Amino acid sequence: MELEAGRISRVTDCSKPMADIRSRIAGTDEPGPGSSHEDIEAWVERAFSRKY
């Protein structure tokens, strides 16, 4: 979002680029059926980590 004289002058939707970045950070190692509790927990930690 850009402001000009206190008013919004431009808005940019970054949803798709950010989704791509989150996907790359999380990796493609999504746990499948039969995954252990520990594997699922580790994947959740990586996928939702706020460390960039």
Wavefront OBJ file of the C-alpha trace (Angstrom):
o trace
v 0.000 0.000 0.000
v 1.299 3.431 -0.866
v 0.150 6.626 0.774
v 0.152 10.065 -0.748
v -0.747 13.066 1.404
v -2.327 10.730 3.958
v -4.509 8.944 1.403
v -4.125 5.509 -0.119
v -2.789 6.001 -3.637
v -1.989 2.421 -4.611
v -2.727 -1.053 -3.296
v -0.801 -4.146 -4.366
v -2.100 -7.658 -3.725
v 0.889 -9.779 -2.692
v -1.134 -12.876 -1.759
v 0.120 -15.104 -4.605
v 3.840 -14.227 -4.287
v 3.672 -14.696 -0.502
v 1.896 -18.059 -0.893
v 4.701 -19.143 -3.228
v 7.335 -18.080 -0.694
v 5.560 -19.880 2.158
v 5.306 -22.987 0.003
v 9.030 -22.929 -0.771
v 9.921 -22.361 2.875
v 7.675 -25.175 4.070
v 9.021 -27.470 1.384
v 7.193 -30.269 -0.299
v 7.660 -32.729 2.516
v 4.021 -32.644 3.597
v 3.345 -35.711 5.712
v 1.146 -38.334 4.102
v -1.248 -40.904 5.481
v 0.349 -43.040 8.144
v 2.912 -40.395 9.126
v 4.005 -40.464 12.721
v 2.840 -37.857 15.200
v 6.428 -36.567 15.415
v 6.682 -36.157 11.613
v 3.421 -34.219 11.517
v 4.475 -32.013 14.437
v 7.832 -31.277 12.769
v 6.113 -30.396 9.486
v 3.659 -28.045 11.246
v 6.574 -26.314 12.996
v 8.375 -25.787 9.659
v 5.267 -24.801 7.690
v 4.059 -22.228 10.203
v 7.387 -20.963 11.475
v 7.806 -17.213 11.556
v 11.537 -17.518 10.923
v 12.286 -16.240 7.437
l 1 2 3 4 5 6 7 8 9 10 11 12 13 14 15 16 17 18 19 20 21 22 23 24 25 26 27 28 29 30 31 32 33 34 35 36 37 38 39 40 41 42 43 44 45 46 47 48 49 50 51 52
